Amino acid sequence: MGNPRVIYWFRTDLRLHDSPALKAALELNPEAFWPIWTWDPHYVYRARVGTNRWQFLLDCQNDLSSSITKLNKNSKLFLMREAPQTLFPKLFKAWKITHLVFEKDTDAYARDRDAEVKRAAEEAGVEVIIRSGRTLWDSDELAKKNHGKPTMSISQVQAAGPKIGKIPKPIPAPKSLPDPGEITLEFEQEPPEAKPDFNGSSRSQGDRSYERISGPSGDFAVPTMEELGFPAATSPHHGGETIALEMLDKIIANEKYTATFEKPNTAPTAFEPQATTLLSPHLHFGSLSVREFYWRVQGVVDNYTGTASQPPVSLTGQIFFRDMYFGAQAELGYSFGQTLYNSHCRFIPWHLPSKVDHETKLVTGDYHIDSPQAEEWFQRWKYGRTGFPWIDALMRQLRQEGWIHHLGRHAVACFLTRGGCYISWERGAEVFEEWLIDHETACNAGNWQWLSCTAFFAQFYRCYSPVAFPKKWDKEGKFVKRYVPELNELDSKYIYEPWKAPIADQKRAGVRIQGDGKVEQEGIYPKSMFDFNERRNICIDGMKKAYKIGLYGNDAKVIDGTWRKLFEGDAEGPTEGNTFVDAMGEEAGDDEKVQSDDDNREDRNGAVEEDERGAKEAGGENNEGGKRETKRKRGQGTLDAHVKISKR
């Protein structure tokens, strides 16, 4: 055998700096080196991806390709338009490949895909080299050091991580890259199955993603939005390693901001500029190394002469949260992203629950409409027409720009689930999956479970008021007026409660508060879709009952639908009757009714209940049916500490 002939497979590591996998590939001293990206149809058709995230990805790919060409004028990022499972076996043979190198990915689908590619490589006699680089610590090792269990609290991460070892220091970017070998494609392209296309409704023209394996011009160029069939993106945020490193430099230059950052104290209403770093999409696509970020920040903290913030609220603490979610997903796999069959997710009888294939134990991508009212509320929430300006402004910002502040995410998630609509967190997670430019499978599922109080966090009585909470940050309503322009001229004293504005004030502002928001009309802003205080109390009562019953997603009663026998028929959610047939026309068969892990309750030790500051919840709780529920005070405040609720 001659010198190594290496394919480097870029995925969520679209950078040259601090790449352990790239370093391992180059240490082989290859005679031929192909940097490639395979256009995986799973993400093109089966994952919800909005236009803003597509454009961010294309930005990252173009920037990386340019950086590669700067190091070697004969090279670039070669975009191959075929599924990796079918493409690689042909490339191994055509290019006489000896090594395939890539960064480890612990997403559930990615594990299955990589295992299939690895088997094909072994059959072809190709050595596969995999290195961890997406997180501070290898996610599998993190779960292993956490006694073989999912990491469900930041304390567990802080305890398990050091057992693996110190966080590695960043690796410099390479100064040169070998030439690629000859690019021969003497084989047939295998086009993918394009249906179902979860992104079909976003395409404004025909999809030409797989017309030719080397692209429309035959040059393996990065696709365009037009080629993918999408309209232009609307986000002002752009991707790429060059931009990411420039953004990091500016943050690090502001020593006080970097050293004293406390995320809960950043303003969700700030824009131009925003109050946080906005580096999360770069961490997702790997245009910024998580270790580069960690050590650059830690260097400032170590040398800061004042009092620096500490995890979990500090900048480095945010990375620990990210590792926590990755560690949980690594251990739980596909079930982490859903309720049914998830051993660590509390079961709450939400409206609009997911449909599940009980043979695969996976959600189908569709959901039950158990309540037309809940479906209407969901659609109004999604498109920013709830009649609550704070919620609507956030959802419109999300749709337009692909990003909202983390406290904004808290507010809209609480409103949809336990603090208003009582709709499944999985519906909200799907919207975030589509619209966020920083969507990370593990973090999205984990955050929605946290905010719906189904995992990680249990203080369900702490709700975000859509009126009092934003007033704390922005009394004049500048944020609302930016994203809900129909209220731009409304007196600020009514900006969060426009339904209270007298008709004369509405006329002066050129807006009428009327209708249900189903249809967008110029000069019209909808009435609020419900009384928030009333709905919050209904939701809290529902959560109390669900916590007392104490079911989890893999309990037998949850899987076969007989959980309804434990709830009153008039309880909130699809609780009528005893089975799925009663409420949703579908029931798990007898064979599936025993497919639970109910006998292994000790294996799902649940979260150490912490808030964002890492404080354990007083009183504690477990997942054994609520025997040690947290005691509530007679008047328990909402998170904004303004709105009180009475004990019922």
N, C-alpha and C positions, 0 to 999 in steps of 0.2 A: 504494500500500500504506500502511495506517495504522501505528500504533505496533506494535512486536513483540508477538506472542502466543506465549508461551514455555511449553513443557513442560520441567520439570526432572525428570530420571529418576534417582531415588535407587537405588543398588545397594549396593556395599560402602563407602558413605560416609555412614553414618547419623548425621550430626552437622550442626551449623551453624557451628562454629568451624573455622577454617583449611581452607576448601574452595575451591580454585582454580576448580573448575567452577561452583560456586554463585556465586562472585564474578563470573565471566564472564557468567552468566545475568542477574544483577541489573544489571550494567553496560549491558545492552541497554535499560534503562529500560522494561520491558514494561508494556503496558496491561492484560494478563492473564497470570497466572503460576500454573501448576498444578504443585505438588510431588506426584509420583506414584511409586508402586512397583507394578511388574507382577508378579503371582504366577506366576513362570516354572515351567511343569510339568517342565522338565528337573531342577530342584532338588527339586521336590515328589516326583517319581517315579523319576528316573534317578540321582540322587546319594544316597549313603548318609548319612542324617542322623538321629541319635538324638534322643530327646525332649528331652534337656537342651540341645542346640544349637538346636532349634526354639524352646524357651522363651526362650533368650537372644536370639534374633532378634526374637521378638515383644516382649520387653522393650525392645529398642533402637527398634523401630518405634513403640511406644506413647510412649516418652519423646520421640522426635523429633516425633511428631505434636503432643504437648502443647506442646513448645517453639515449634513453628510457630504454634499457636493463640495463644500468649502474645504473639507479635509481630503477629498479625492474627487477630482473632476470627472472621473469615469464612473462614479457611483451616485446613488440616490436611494430614496425609499421606494422600493418596487411594489406597487399596489397590484395584487393578484386577485382578480375577481372570480373567486370560486371558494367553496367551503373548504376549510383546512383538512377536514376528514377525508375528502376525496382528492384534494390537490396534492398533498404532501407525498403520498405513495408514488405519484407520477413524477414529481420533482426529484425525489430520491434517486430514481432510476435515470431520468433524463440528464441530470446534472452531476451524476456520480457523487452524491453527497456522502460524507463520512460522519458529520456531526450536525445535530439540530440543537440549538440553544435558545432558551427563553426564560422569562421571569415567571415565577410561581404565581398562580391565581387560585384562590380558595373559594371563589364563587361557585355555587353548586353546578350550574351548567358548565362552567369552564373546567371543573374537575372531570366531568364525564367526557367532554371534548378532548381534553389533553390526554386522558387515559387511552382514548381511541387512537389518537395520533401517535402516542408512545408505542402502542402495540404494533402499529403499522411500521414505525421506525425499527423496532426490534426485528420484525420479520424481514426488513430490507437490510439488516446489518448496520443500521445507522445508530451511533451512540447519541443518547439524549442527555443533555446537561441542563439542569433546572436550578435556579438560584432564587432565594427569597429577597425581595427588595421593595415590596409594595407597602409594608408596614414597618414599624420600629422593630418589632420582633416577629419571627415566623409565627403565623396564626395557629398552625397545628401544634407547634411546640408550646405556645402560650396556653392553649387548652390542656395540653398534657401536663404542664407544670401546675395547672389549676386543678390537680387531682383528676384529670381526664374529663372535666366538666366544662360546659360553656362559661365564658367569662361574663357574668351578669352584673358586675359592679366595677367601678374604677378602682376600688380597693383591691379587688382580686387581680386586676392588671398590674397594679403597683407591687403586689406581693409576688406574682408569678413571673413577671418580666425579668427581674434581676436574677432569678434562678436560671434563666436561659443564659444570661451573660450581660455584659454592658452593651448599651446601644452602640452599634458600630459607627465609626466616624465615616464621613462621606469620602467617596472615591473620586479623584479628578477625572474630568472628561478626557478621552483619548486625543492625542495630537495628530494622529493619522489613522487611516483605515485601508485595508488591503483592497485590491481590485476585485470586482465581481468576476466570476467566470462568464463564459458565453451564455447568453439568455436564449436558449432554444425551447420552443414550445411545440414539439412534434408529437402532440397528443391532443385528444379531443377534450374540449371543455364540458364539464358536467353541470348543466344549469340546475339551480335549486328549485324546490317547490315554493312558489310565491304566495300560496294561500294556506292559512289565513294571513293577511297582511295587517297587523295591528296599527300600522302607520298609514294605511291607505287613505284615510279621510284627510290626512295632512298633505297628500300629494296633489299638486295643482296641474300636473301634466303626466305623461307616460313615464313609467319607471324603466330606465335603461341600464340598471346597475350591472346586469350580467350579459349584455349583448356580446361582449368580447372579453376574453380573459385578461388582455393587456390594455383594455380601455378603448375609447372611441378612436384615438389617434395611434394606438398600438405602441405607446411609449411608457406604459405602466404609471402614468401620472396619477396624482391624487384626483379623485372624482370632484365634480362640481355639484352644486345644489341642483342645477338644471338636469344633470345626468341622473341624479337620484329622484327626480320628479318633484322636488320641493320648491316652494316659493322662497324668496329671500328671507333671511333671519331678521328678527327685529331687536335682538339684544345688542346693547352697546359694549358688551364684554367679549373679548377676543382671546383665543388660545395661542399656545406656542411656548416653547422653552425660553426663547429670547425675552418675551413679555414677562413670563413668570419670574425669571431671575432679576429683571429690572424692578418689578413690583417688590420682590423680597428685599432688594438693596434699599429701596426707599423706606420700607418698614424698619429695617435694621438701623438705618441712619437716624431714625427718631427713637433715641434710646429710652426716653421716659415712657413713650407709648408702648414700646416692646416689653420693657421690664415691669410695668405696672398694669398692663392689660388685665381687665377682669370682665369676662364675657357677659355675665348677667347685668353689668353696669353700662353696657354699650347701648346706644339708642336705636330702637327698631325703626324709628321714624326718620333717621338721618339718610340723606341722599346727596350725591354730588358734593363731597364724597360720602360713602357709606361709613359706618362706625367700625366695621370689622375688616379683616385683611382681604377678603374676596379671593383667597388663594385656594379655596376648596375645590373648584373645578380643575385647577392645575394638578392638585394632588390626585384627583380621580383619574385623569388621563395620563398622569405620570410626567407631565411637562415640568413638574417640580418634584424633586425627591423629598420624601417625608423626612429622611435623615438629614438632608441639607437644611431643611427648614428647622428641625429640632435643634441641631447643633449651632446654627447661626443665632437663633433666639437664645439658647442657653448661654452662649458666649457673652451676650449683652447682659443677661441676668447675673451671671457670675461676677461681672466687673462693675455692676451698678452700685453706686455709693448710697443710694436711698433704700427704702423698703420695697422690695420687689414682690409681686404677686406670686402665688404658688398654685400648683395643681390642686383641684381640678379646674379652677376658674381662669388660670393663666393661659398664655398661648400654647405652652407645651402641654398643659392639661387637656387642651382640645384634641391633641394627637393621641393622648391616652384613651379618651372616649372613643376615638376612631378605632384604635386597636381593640378595645373592648368589644365593639360590635363585630369586628372581623373575627375575633376569637370565638364569639358565640355562633356566628354563621359557620365557621370552620367545623365546629363540633356537631351542629344540628343539621346542616345541609339544607336541602330544599324546604324542609318544614319551617325553617326560621322565617321565611317570607310569607307565612300564612297562619291562620288560627288552627284549623283542623289538622290533627296529627302533630301539632307543635307541643311538645311536652313541657315547655317553659312559658307558654302563653296562656294567660287566664282566658276562660271562656266567658264572654259577655253576650247576651242575646241581642246583638245589634240588629238594626234594620239593614237591609240590602246585603245580606251575607253572601260570601262567594260560593259559587258552584264548585264541587269537588268531584274528581274522578276517583272513586273508592278503590279501583284496581291499582292505579298508580300512586294514590294518596296525594295527588297534586291538584291545585286549583286549575280550572279550565280556562280562565281568562274572562269568564262571564259571571253574572251574579243574579240572585233571586230578587225580584221586586216584590217584596212582601207587603209594601205599603206605597201606594201612588203618592201620598203626601211626602213620604221620605224621599222618593225619587225626585219629586219636584224640588225639595229642599236641597238635595245633592246637586242638581243641575244649576240651581241658583247660586249655590256656594262656589261651584267650579268656575263659573263665568263671572263672578263678582257682581251679582244682582240680588243679594240677600236683603237689602234695605238697611244693613248696618255698615255705614261708610268705612269704618276701620277694617272690617273683614273684606269688603269689596275692593278697597284700595290695595290691600296686600295681594289678593288673588289676581287682580289686574296687573300689578307689577310683576308677579310671578309669570303670568302668561306672556307679557310683553318682553321682559328682560331675562327670564330664566333664573332669577335669583330673588330671594327675600331674606331679611335678617333672621337670625335664629329665634328671637323672641316673637317675630312675626309668624314664623312657622309654628311656634308653640300656640299662638293665639288662634290661628285658623284650624289647627289640628284639634285643639280642645273644643272649639266651637262645633266642629263637625261630629265629634265623638261624644265624650262624656259631659260636655258643657253646653249642649244645645240640641243638636239634631239626633243624637244617639244612633248614628250611622257607623257601620263597620270601618275601622281604621284601614282596612284593605282597600276601600274605595279611595280614600285620601292618598294612600301610598301609590296607587296607580296614577293619579293625577300628578303627583310629585315626580314619579318615574318619567312621565312624558315631558313635563315642562321644566324641570330643574336642569341647569347646565352642570351642576355638581352632583347629580344623582349617583349615588354609590349604593349598590344593592344591599349590602350589609347595613350601612348607616341609615338608609331610608327605612327599611323594615324595623330596625332597632329603634330609631327615633319615634316612629309611629306607635310602636308598642309602648315605649316610655310615655309618650304624651297621652295615650289613651288609657294609661294605667293598667295595661294587661301584662306587662313585664317591665323589669328594671326599676319601676317607680310605682308607689302604691297610694300616694296622697290624693285620691280622686276628688276629694272635697275642695281641693285648691283649684279654682276655675279662673280663667281670664275673662274679665268683663270687657265686652266690645265697646263700652262707653268710658268707664273709669280708667281702665288701664292705659289707653292711648293718651288720655288727658294728662297723665303723669309726665309724658315725654313731649307732647306737642299740643299745648292748649289752643293754639291758633288753627290747628288742623292743616298746616302747610303740606304735610305728606298726603293727606286725603285729597286736598285740592289739586295736587299734582297728578294723581292717578284716577280721581273721579272728577273730571273737569266740569261735569254738569252742576257740581256743587261749589264751583269756584267763587261765585259771588255771594254765596249764602253767609249770613252773619256767623262768625266763629262760635258764638254761644250755642248755635244749633248744629254745628258741623258733625257731631257724633250722634245726635238725635234729631235728624231733620224732620221727623214726623211731628215734632213739637213746634215747628216753625209756623207762625200764623200765616194765613193765606196772603196777607199783604206783604210779608217778608219774602214769601216764596215768589211772588210776582216781581218784587224788586230784584231778586236774584236770578230771574229768568228761568225758574225751574218749578215744576209742580211735583209734589210728593204724592204719587198715586199709582195704583195698579200693582200687579204681582211680579213684575220683572221678567216675565216669560219672553217678552218681545222687547228688544231695545228700541226706544223711541227718543228722538231728539227733544231736549227740554223736559224730559220726564225722568224722575228717579223713583224707584219703587218704595212702597211702604215696607217697614220691617216685617219679615215673614213670620215672626212670632214674638211673644213677650219673653225676653231673655230670662228674667228672674223666675218666671213660671217654669220655663223649660229646663233651666239649670237645676231647680229643685226636683223635677221629675227625673232628670238624669242621675242626680246624686242618689235618690231613693233606689233607682234601678241598679246602680253600681253597688250600693250597700247590700241589696238582696243577692246579687251575683257573687259578691265577695263572701257572703255568709254561706252560700251553697258551695263555693270553692271548687268548681270544676276547671280543668285545664283542657287544652285542645286535643289531647290524646286519650281522654277518658272515654270509656265505652258508651256512656250515656250521651256524650256529645256526638260521637260518631254515628250512632244509630238514631239519633233524634229524640230519644226518650227523656232528654234533659227537661223537656217541657213539663213533665209530671212533677218536677221540683219547683216550678214557678207558678204563680197565680195566673190564670188565663188572661186577666186584664193588665198584667205587668207590661212595662214598656218593652218594645221589640216584638218579634214574631213568636209570641209565647202561647198562642191559642192551640188547643189540642195537645196531642201527645207525641206526634211524629212529624217528619218532614212532609208527609202527605197532607196533613191538616193545614199547614201554613204555606207550603211551597210546592206541593204536588210532586215531591220526590222523596224517596226514602232509601237509605242504605239497605242492601240485601242482608239476609241472615248471615251469609258468609263474612260480611264485613263487620258485623256487630261485635265480633270478638277481636278485631284487629286494633287493639289499643295496648298501651303499656301501663294500664291502671295498677298492675301489681308491682310496678317499679317506681313508686312515688318518690322513694328516697333518692332516685337518680336525677331528679329535677329540682335540686335544692333551691332554685329560684334566686332572686336577687337579694343581695344585702341592700335593704331599702335606703337609698341615698337621694338627696336632692343634688342640684348642680354644684353645690359647694362641698359635696362629699359627706355631709352630715347624715348619720343614720337616723331613721325616723324613730321618734320616741315610742316606746312600746313594742316596736318590731311587729312582724307578722310572718306567717309561713304559708305554705300552699296545701295545708292539711284541712282546709275547710273553714279557716277564719277563726280558730279558737283564740288567737291572740291578736284580735283586731285592734287597730289604733283607736284610742279614745278620742272622741271629738268634743271640743269645748262647746258650751251652750251657744255661743255666737262665733262661728268659724268664718274668718274673712276670706275673700277671694285673694288671688295673688297680688292684686294691686292694692290690697289693704284698705279699700274704700267701701266696697259693697258688702254688706253683711247678709247672712242667711240665718233664718231662725230654725231652731231644732224642731223637728216635726214629730 
